[in-house]
Amino acid sequence: MNIDRRAREAWDAVGPVRRAGFFGCFVTGLLVHLYAFTNLIPNSDGLSRVFDTQQMTVSGRWFLHYASALNAFTQMPMAIGLLSLLLLGTAAALAADVLRLNSRVLAGLAGAAMAAFPCLGYTFLYMFTASAYCLAILLAVLSVWLARRGKLRWVLGVAALALSMGTYQAYAAVAVALSLLAVLRECLDPRASLRGTLALGARLAGFLAAGAAVYFIVLLVFLRVKDLELLSYLGMDQASAGYPIGRLPRTVLDTYKQVIALFFLPGRAGSFADILMVLGDALALLLGGWAFFSAMRALGAGRESWRLAAGLLLLALLPLAAGFAQVISPWSEATPIMKYACVCVYLAALMLLDAREGLPAPAEKRREVRSAGALICAAALALSFVNANNLMYTASAQAHRATESYLTRLMARVEDCPGYEPGMEVAFIGAIPDSQVRSTVESYARMAHYSVPQSTVATLNKHIYYYLSDWLNVPLSEPGEDTLKAVAASPEFLEMPLYPAPGSVRVLDGRVVVRLRETYTPKSDYELAYENRK
């Protein structure tokens, strides 16, 4: 039939290497993140986003609202998970093309790394934006894929990069790192010339600068049309005052330190590393280093010294490119989600191995040793990544259960309070104390981060109301800020003991008052501005 023939033509046009990248990513993603796709696990941000239109222009993400519409603005883990992996798998297929991989095995491993890298696990803890963020990754990869082809596609690449940054600015680092690897791959091509390699580098650098400029211009238009100002979140409000050039050397140094810590320093903040990951990373470094210098020798880098010099420079810049999100936002330390581009370090090692395979091979005496090293490397990283992602999900699920248990018991006390009547206003003063619900499971400490709580997902006063209304279906409205401040300052409140002591839940002035902390912490300007976002 005609439709069968066309389907076969489309399948063949994709090519075996791109297909390997896609399915390596899709299948690995399903296996590694299955728990997240079959459970609803909120973190503190997710409590208020069972349904949310993601109007986040105030955080510079002017395209996030439109990207989130793909899942009707609703947290649906399985639907979002499948869509996310389809988008990420397509990104893996295009990345294999950008890196000019020829090996189906290496392309499949590249896709698997993109799906299993623990930064993606952090992304799936923000399930309400996961598909939009995977779309941003796809747009970042697509932008490089288009830009390296020049002419009209270069313009389309600029637009794709602006849309990616408009969804989440940090994914510009994916485009930066892939652009660097595309130039490095050109250095390893025996047909490439110095002039052609410089032209490719200039074209990609121009596309990155143009994409960032378009993103910022569109952001200014959105802010003016909506009459908004950027939030103070992660220093976004400082961006409008200009980039702190004087801090650039320190920011660059901090970026290198963070990337090294991410891969090699267990126990450091923002690191995923354990012994298995350090072993796998060390082997990947050795294999990539061998492939690079062996390829240079096969290319006769002594006669064309520019290849070796350019290659070494690009490899030295790779950690900076992978951690470029820190350079974009030097006002605060990059979060784990913002470090997804560090997966390009693994893509670099796979690209170098693939490039070496395409060059004349000298007499091989240690092929078996390298093959064994590659196998151990893949196994160590696979086990480390599976453990890291599922530690995040398990710790977060336990914090969710702890919060549910705590607030269920708390509401029982409220409803049993003398003088309580249904519909009465309830004022919770203070967030849930961590000490009352903190997990003692030692392995959870590896994932220590505010996105992976070890105690409660309701970390602020307002989160209690989000959890009760959206997760336990208890229709309580949060009192106004002035009301909460007044209650916390009243003499009757100051005489109350802390929950769960007797007398910590009382009816005062016609409302139920619960004292969870000594004082009430007023909402920050950021919180108030966020609640009025549009």
C-alpha positions as CSV (number, residue, x, y, z in Angstrom):
1,M,0.0,0.0,0.0
2,N,1.0,3.6,-0.6
3,I,0.9,4.5,3.1
4,D,3.2,1.5,3.9
5,R,5.7,2.6,1.3
6,R,5.7,6.2,2.6
7,A,6.2,5.0,6.1
8,R,9.1,2.8,5.1
9,E,10.7,5.8,3.2
10,A,10.3,8.0,6.3
11,W,11.8,5.2,8.5
12,D,14.8,4.8,6.1
13,A,15.3,8.6,5.9
14,V,15.8,8.8,9.6
15,G,18.7,6.4,9.4
16,P,19.9,3.7,11.8
17,V,22.1,6.0,13.8
18,R,19.4,8.5,14.6
19,R,17.0,5.7,15.4
20,A,19.5,4.2,17.8
21,G,19.9,7.5,19.5
22,F,16.1,7.9,19.8
23,F,15.3,4.4,21.1
24,G,18.4,4.4,23.4
25,C,17.0,7.5,25.0
26,F,13.3,6.5,25.0
27,V,13.7,2.9,26.4
28,T,16.3,3.9,29.0
29,G,14.1,6.8,30.1
30,L,11.1,4.5,30.6
31,L,13.1,2.1,32.7
32,V,15.0,4.6,34.8
33,H,12.1,7.0,35.5
34,L,9.2,4.5,35.7
35,Y,8.5,5.3,39.3
36,A,8.1,9.0,38.6
37,F,5.8,8.3,35.7
38,T,3.5,6.0,37.8
39,N,3.3,8.0,41.0
40,L,2.4,11.6,41.7
41,I,5.2,13.0,43.8
42,P,5.0,16.7,44.6
43,N,7.9,18.9,45.9
44,S,7.3,22.3,47.5
45,D,6.7,24.0,44.1
46,G,4.4,21.2,42.9
47,L,2.0,21.6,45.7
48,S,0.3,24.6,44.1
49,R,0.6,23.3,40.6
50,V,-1.8,20.4,40.2
51,F,-3.2,22.8,37.6
52,D,-1.3,25.9,36.7
53,T,-1.1,27.9,33.5
54,Q,2.7,28.6,34.0
55,Q,2.6,32.3,33.4
56,M,6.3,32.8,34.3
57,T,7.2,35.9,32.3
58,V,8.3,37.4,35.7
59,S,11.1,34.7,35.8
60,G,12.1,35.4,32.2
61,R,10.3,32.3,30.9
62,W,8.0,34.0,28.5
63,F,7.4,30.8,26.3
64,L,6.8,28.4,29.3
65,H,3.1,29.0,29.3
66,Y,2.8,28.0,25.6
67,A,5.1,25.0,26.0
68,S,3.2,23.8,29.1
69,A,-0.1,23.8,27.2
70,L,1.0,20.4,25.6
71,N,-0.3,18.7,28.8
72,A,-3.2,21.1,29.5
73,F,-1.3,22.7,32.4
74,T,-2.1,19.6,34.6
75,Q,0.2,17.3,36.4
76,M,-0.4,13.9,34.7
77,P,2.8,11.9,35.4
78,M,2.4,9.1,32.8
79,A,1.2,11.4,30.0
80,I,3.9,14.0,30.8
81,G,6.5,11.3,31.1
82,L,5.8,9.7,27.7
83,L,5.7,13.1,25.9
84,S,8.9,14.1,27.7
85,L,10.7,11.0,26.4
86,L,9.4,11.5,22.9
87,L,10.8,15.0,22.9
88,L,14.1,14.0,24.5
89,G,14.4,11.0,22.2
90,T,14.1,13.3,19.2
91,A,16.8,15.5,20.8
92,A,19.0,12.5,21.2
93,A,18.5,11.6,17.5
94,L,19.4,15.1,16.4
95,A,22.4,15.2,18.8
96,A,23.8,12.1,17.2
97,D,23.6,14.0,13.9
98,V,25.2,17.1,15.3
99,L,28.1,15.0,16.7
100,R,28.3,13.1,13.4
101,L,28.2,9.7,15.1
102,N,28.5,6.7,12.8
103,S,28.2,3.9,15.4
104,R,24.7,2.8,16.3
105,V,26.0,1.4,19.6
106,L,27.6,4.7,20.6
107,A,24.5,6.7,19.4
108,G,22.3,4.4,21.6
109,L,24.6,5.0,24.5
110,A,24.5,8.8,23.9
111,G,20.7,8.6,24.0
112,A,20.8,6.5,27.2
113,A,23.1,9.0,28.9
114,M,20.7,11.9,28.0
115,A,17.8,10.0,29.5
116,A,19.5,8.6,32.7
117,F,21.6,11.6,33.7
118,P,20.4,12.5,37.2
119,C,19.8,16.1,36.3
120,L,16.8,14.8,34.4
121,G,15.5,13.1,37.5
122,Y,15.5,16.5,39.2
123,T,13.5,17.7,36.3
124,F,10.9,15.0,36.7
125,L,10.4,16.1,40.3
126,Y,9.0,19.3,38.7
127,M,6.5,17.1,36.8
128,F,4.3,20.1,36.1
129,T,7.0,21.6,33.8
130,A,8.9,18.4,32.7
131,S,7.5,18.1,29.2
132,A,8.0,21.8,28.6
133,Y,11.6,21.6,29.8
134,C,12.2,18.5,27.6
135,L,10.8,20.6,24.7
136,A,13.4,23.3,25.7
137,I,16.2,20.7,25.5
138,L,14.9,19.6,22.1
139,L,14.8,23.2,20.9
140,A,18.3,23.8,22.1
141,V,19.6,20.7,20.2
142,L,17.5,21.6,17.2
143,S,18.9,25.1,17.1
144,V,22.5,23.8,16.8
145,W,21.4,21.2,14.2
146,L,19.9,24.0,12.1
147,A,22.5,26.6,12.6
148,R,25.5,24.5,11.5
149,R,23.8,24.2,8.1
150,G,23.9,27.9,7.4
151,K,21.7,30.4,5.5
152,L,17.9,30.2,6.2
153,R,18.4,27.3,8.7
154,W,20.8,29.5,10.7
155,V,17.9,32.0,11.2
156,L,15.6,29.2,12.2
157,G,18.3,28.0,14.6
158,V,18.3,31.5,16.2
159,A,14.6,31.3,16.6
160,A,14.7,27.8,18.1
161,L,17.4,28.9,20.7
162,A,15.3,32.0,21.7
163,L,12.3,29.7,22.3
164,S,14.4,27.3,24.3
165,M,15.7,30.1,26.5
166,G,12.1,31.5,26.7
167,T,11.1,28.2,28.3
168,Y,14.1,27.9,30.6
169,Q,17.2,30.0,30.2
170,A,19.6,27.4,31.5
171,Y,19.1,25.2,28.4
172,A,21.1,27.7,26.4
173,A,24.1,25.8,27.9
174,V,23.0,22.7,25.9
175,A,23.3,24.7,22.7
176,V,26.7,26.2,23.8
177,A,28.1,22.8,24.7
178,L,26.9,21.1,21.5
179,S,28.2,23.9,19.4
180,L,31.6,23.5,21.0
181,L,31.5,19.7,20.3
182,A,30.4,20.3,16.7
183,V,33.6,22.4,16.2
184,L,35.7,19.8,18.0
185,R,34.3,17.1,15.7
186,E,35.3,19.2,12.7
187,C,38.8,19.2,14.0
188,L,38.8,15.4,13.9
189,D,37.6,15.3,10.3
190,P,40.6,14.6,7.9
191,R,38.7,16.5,5.2
192,A,38.3,19.7,7.3
193,S,40.6,22.7,6.9
194,L,41.6,25.3,9.3
195,R,39.6,27.9,7.4
196,G,36.5,25.8,7.3
197,T,36.7,24.9,11.0
198,L,37.0,28.6,11.9
199,A,34.1,29.4,9.7
200,L,31.9,26.8,11.4
201,G,33.0,28.1,14.8
202,A,32.2,31.7,13.8
203,R,28.8,30.7,12.4
204,L,27.8,28.9,15.6
205,A,29.2,31.6,17.9
206,G,27.1,34.2,15.9
207,F,24.0,32.0,16.2
208,L,24.4,31.7,19.9
209,A,24.8,35.5,20.4
210,A,21.9,36.2,18.1
211,G,19.6,33.7,19.8
212,A,20.4,35.2,23.2
213,A,19.7,38.7,21.9
214,V,16.4,37.7,20.4
215,Y,15.4,36.0,23.6
216,F,16.1,39.1,25.6
217,I,14.3,41.5,23.2
218,V,11.2,39.3,23.3
219,L,11.4,39.2,27.1
220,L,11.5,43.0,27.2
221,V,8.4,43.2,25.0
222,F,6.5,40.7,27.2
223,L,7.4,42.7,30.3
224,R,6.3,45.9,28.8
225,V,3.0,44.6,27.4
226,K,2.1,42.8,30.6
227,D,3.4,45.6,32.8
228,L,5.7,43.3,34.9
229,E,9.1,43.3,36.5
230,L,11.4,40.4,36.9
231,L,11.3,38.5,40.2
232,S,14.3,38.4,42.6
233,Y,14.3,34.6,42.1
234,L,17.9,33.4,41.4
235,G,18.9,37.1,40.8
236,M,16.7,37.5,37.7
237,D,15.7,41.1,38.7
238,Q,19.4,42.0,38.6
239,A,19.7,40.9,35.0
240,S,17.9,44.1,33.8
241,A,20.7,46.1,35.4
242,G,23.4,44.6,33.1
243,Y,25.9,41.8,33.4
244,P,28.5,42.0,36.2
245,I,31.6,41.9,34.0
246,G,33.9,42.4,37.0
247,R,32.7,39.1,38.5
248,L,33.3,37.1,35.3
249,P,36.7,35.6,36.3
250,R,35.3,34.4,39.6
251,T,32.2,33.1,37.9
252,V,34.2,31.2,35.4
253,L,36.3,29.6,38.2
254,D,33.2,28.7,40.2
255,T,31.7,27.1,37.1
256,Y,34.8,24.8,36.7
257,K,34.6,23.9,40.4
258,Q,30.9,23.0,40.1
259,V,31.4,20.8,37.1
260,I,34.3,18.9,38.7
261,A,32.3,18.5,41.9
262,L,29.3,17.2,40.0
263,F,31.3,14.3,38.5
264,F,34.1,13.6,41.0
265,L,33.4,14.9,44.5
266,P,30.9,12.8,46.5
267,G,29.1,14.6,49.3
268,R,29.5,18.1,47.7
269,A,26.4,20.3,47.3
270,G,24.8,19.8,43.9
271,S,26.9,16.7,43.2
272,F,25.5,13.3,42.2
273,A,28.8,11.5,42.6
274,D,29.2,8.2,44.5
275,I,32.0,5.7,44.2
276,L,30.4,4.0,41.1
277,M,30.0,7.3,39.3
278,V,33.6,8.4,40.1
279,L,34.8,5.1,38.7
280,G,32.7,5.4,35.6
281,D,33.7,9.1,35.1
282,A,37.4,8.3,35.5
283,L,37.2,5.5,32.9
284,A,35.2,7.8,30.5
285,L,37.9,10.4,30.9
286,L,40.7,7.9,30.1
287,L,38.8,6.4,27.1
288,G,38.0,9.9,25.8
289,G,41.6,11.0,26.3
290,W,43.0,8.0,24.5
291,A,40.6,8.4,21.6
292,F,41.5,12.1,21.2
293,F,45.3,11.7,21.2
294,S,45.1,8.5,19.1
295,A,42.9,10.4,16.6
296,M,45.3,13.3,16.5
297,R,48.2,10.9,15.8
298,A,46.3,9.2,13.0
299,L,45.5,12.6,11.5
300,G,49.1,13.6,11.5
301,A,48.6,16.5,13.9
302,G,52.4,17.1,13.8
303,R,52.0,18.4,10.3
304,E,48.7,20.2,11.0
305,S,49.3,21.5,14.5
306,W,46.2,23.6,14.4
307,R,44.1,20.4,15.0
308,L,45.8,19.5,18.2
309,A,45.9,23.1,19.5
310,A,42.2,23.7,18.6
311,G,41.2,20.4,20.0
312,L,43.0,20.9,23.3
313,L,41.5,24.4,23.7
314,L,37.9,23.1,23.0
315,L,38.3,20.3,25.5
316,A,39.6,22.8,28.1
317,L,36.5,24.9,27.4
318,L,34.0,22.0,27.6
319,P,33.4,22.2,31.4
320,L,32.8,25.9,31.0
321,A,30.3,25.3,28.2
322,A,28.6,22.5,30.1
323,G,28.2,24.7,33.2
324,F,27.3,27.8,31.2
325,A,24.1,28.2,33.1
326,Q,26.2,29.5,36.0
327,V,27.7,32.1,33.6
328,I,24.3,33.1,32.5
329,S,23.1,33.7,36.1
330,P,26.1,34.6,38.2
331,W,24.0,36.1,40.9
332,S,23.3,32.7,42.6
333,E,24.6,29.1,42.4
334,A,23.1,27.0,39.6
335,T,20.7,24.4,40.7
336,P,20.9,20.7,39.6
337,I,18.2,21.2,37.0
338,M,20.3,24.0,35.4
339,K,23.3,21.6,35.0
340,Y,21.6,19.2,32.5
341,A,24.1,20.4,29.8
342,C,26.8,18.6,31.8
343,V,25.6,15.4,30.1
344,C,27.5,16.7,27.1
345,V,30.7,15.7,28.8
346,Y,29.6,12.1,28.3
347,L,28.6,12.9,24.7
348,A,32.1,14.3,24.1
349,A,33.7,11.0,25.2
350,L,31.3,9.0,22.9
351,M,32.0,11.4,20.0
352,L,35.7,11.0,20.4
353,L,35.5,7.2,20.4
354,D,33.3,7.3,17.3
355,A,35.7,9.7,15.5
356,R,38.6,7.5,16.3
357,E,36.8,4.5,14.9
358,G,36.5,6.3,11.6
359,L,40.2,6.8,11.2
360,P,43.0,4.4,10.1
361,A,43.9,2.2,13.1
362,P,47.5,1.4,14.1
363,A,48.5,-2.0,15.3
364,E,46.2,-2.7,18.2
365,K,47.6,-4.4,21.3
366,R,45.3,-3.3,24.0
367,R,41.9,-3.4,22.3
368,E,40.6,-6.0,24.8
369,V,41.7,-3.8,27.7
370,R,39.8,-0.8,26.3
371,S,36.7,-2.8,25.5
372,A,36.7,-4.1,29.1
373,G,37.2,-0.6,30.4
374,A,34.3,0.7,28.3
375,L,32.0,-2.1,29.6
376,I,32.9,-1.4,33.2
377,C,32.4,2.3,32.6
378,A,29.0,1.8,31.1
379,A,27.9,-0.6,33.9
380,A,29.2,1.6,36.7
381,L,27.5,4.7,35.3
382,A,24.2,2.9,34.6
383,L,23.9,1.6,38.1
384,S,24.9,4.9,39.6
385,F,22.4,6.8,37.5
386,V,19.6,4.4,38.2
387,N,20.3,4.6,42.0
388,A,20.6,8.4,41.9
389,N,17.3,9.0,40.1
390,N,15.3,6.6,42.2
391,L,16.8,7.8,45.4
392,M,15.4,11.2,44.5
393,Y,12.0,9.7,43.8
394,T,11.9,7.6,46.9
395,A,13.1,10.3,49.3
396,S,10.6,12.8,47.8
397,A,7.8,10.2,48.0
398,Q,8.6,9.6,51.7
399,A,8.6,13.3,52.4
400,H,5.2,13.5,50.7
401,R,3.9,10.7,52.9
402,A,5.3,12.3,56.0
403,T,3.6,15.6,55.1
404,E,0.3,13.8,54.5
405,S,0.5,12.0,57.8
406,Y,1.4,15.2,59.7
407,L,-1.3,17.3,58.2
408,T,-4.0,14.6,58.5
409,R,-3.3,14.4,62.2
410,L,-3.1,18.2,62.5
411,M,-6.6,18.6,60.9
412,A,-8.0,16.0,63.3
413,R,-6.8,18.2,66.1
414,V,-8.3,21.3,64.5
415,E,-11.7,19.6,64.0
416,D,-11.7,18.3,67.6
417,C,-10.8,21.7,69.0
418,P,-13.5,23.0,71.5
419,G,-15.5,25.7,69.8
420,Y,-14.6,24.7,66.2
421,E,-17.4,24.8,63.6
422,P,-17.2,23.7,60.0
423,G,-16.3,26.6,57.7
424,M,-14.4,28.5,60.4
425,E,-11.2,30.3,59.3
426,V,-8.0,28.4,60.3
427,A,-4.7,30.3,60.8
428,F,-1.6,28.1,60.7
429,I,1.3,30.2,62.1
430,G,4.6,28.8,60.9
431,A,5.8,26.1,58.6
432,I,6.0,22.4,59.6
433,P,9.2,21.9,61.7
434,D,11.7,19.7,59.9
435,S,12.6,18.0,63.2
436,Q,9.1,16.4,63.5
437,V,9.1,14.7,60.1
438,R,12.8,14.4,59.1
439,S,13.9,11.1,57.6
440,T,16.9,9.3,59.1
441,V,17.7,7.2,56.0
442,E,21.4,7.8,55.4
443,S,21.4,7.2,51.6
444,Y,18.9,10.1,51.1
445,A,21.7,12.5,52.1
446,R,23.4,11.9,48.7
447,M,20.5,13.8,47.0
448,A,20.3,16.6,49.6
449,H,18.7,19.6,47.9
450,Y,15.6,21.6,48.4
451,S,14.0,19.8,45.4
452,V,14.5,16.5,47.2
453,P,13.3,17.1,50.8
454,Q,14.2,14.7,53.6
455,S,11.4,16.0,55.8
456,T,8.3,17.7,54.4
457,V,7.3,19.0,51.1
458,A,5.4,21.8,52.8
459,T,8.4,24.0,53.6
460,L,6.6,27.4,54.0
461,N,3.5,28.6,55.8
462,K,1.5,28.9,52.6
463,H,2.4,25.3,51.5
464,I,0.2,24.0,54.3
465,Y,-2.9,25.5,52.6
466,Y,-1.8,24.3,49.2
467,Y,-1.4,20.8,50.5
468,L,-4.7,20.8,52.3
469,S,-6.8,22.2,49.5
470,D,-5.1,20.6,46.4
471,W,-3.9,17.2,47.8
472,L,-6.1,16.4,50.8
473,N,-9.3,18.1,49.4
474,V,-9.7,20.1,52.7
475,P,-11.3,23.4,51.5
476,L,-9.4,25.8,53.6
477,S,-8.4,29.3,52.3
478,E,-5.2,31.0,53.4
479,P,-6.0,34.1,55.6
480,G,-4.6,37.4,54.3
481,E,-1.1,38.4,55.2
482,D,-2.3,41.1,57.5
483,T,-4.5,38.7,59.4
484,L,-1.6,36.2,59.9
485,K,0.7,39.0,61.1
486,A,-1.9,40.3,63.5
487,V,-2.7,36.8,65.0
488,A,1.1,36.1,65.4
489,A,1.5,39.4,67.4
490,S,-1.5,38.9,69.7
491,P,-0.8,38.2,73.4
492,E,-3.1,35.1,73.4
493,F,-1.0,33.6,70.6
494,L,2.3,34.4,72.4
495,E,1.1,32.4,75.4
496,M,0.3,29.3,73.4
497,P,2.8,26.3,73.3
498,L,4.1,24.8,70.1
499,Y,2.2,22.1,68.3
500,P,1.6,19.2,69.2
501,A,1.5,20.2,72.9
502,P,-1.9,20.6,74.5
503,G,-3.2,24.1,74.0
504,S,-1.3,24.6,70.7
505,V,-4.6,24.6,68.8
506,R,-7.2,27.1,70.1
507,V,-10.1,29.2,68.9
508,L,-9.2,32.9,69.2
509,D,-11.5,35.7,68.0
510,G,-13.7,33.4,66.0
511,R,-11.0,31.5,64.1
512,V,-8.9,28.4,64.9
513,V,-5.2,29.3,65.5
514,V,-2.4,26.7,65.3
515,R,1.0,27.6,66.6
516,L,3.7,25.6,64.7
517,R,6.6,28.0,65.2
518,E,7.5,30.7,67.6
519,T,6.9,33.5,65.1
520,Y,5.3,34.0,61.7
521,T,7.7,34.6,58.8
522,P,6.1,37.2,56.5
523,K,6.0,36.5,52.8
524,S,9.0,37.9,50.9
525,D,8.6,40.4,48.0
526,Y,9.3,37.5,45.7
527,E,6.5,35.4,47.0
528,L,4.0,38.3,46.8
529,A,5.1,39.2,43.3
530,Y,4.9,35.5,42.2
531,E,1.3,35.2,43.5
532,N,0.4,38.2,41.3
533,R,2.1,36.9,38.2
534,K,0.4,37.0,34.8
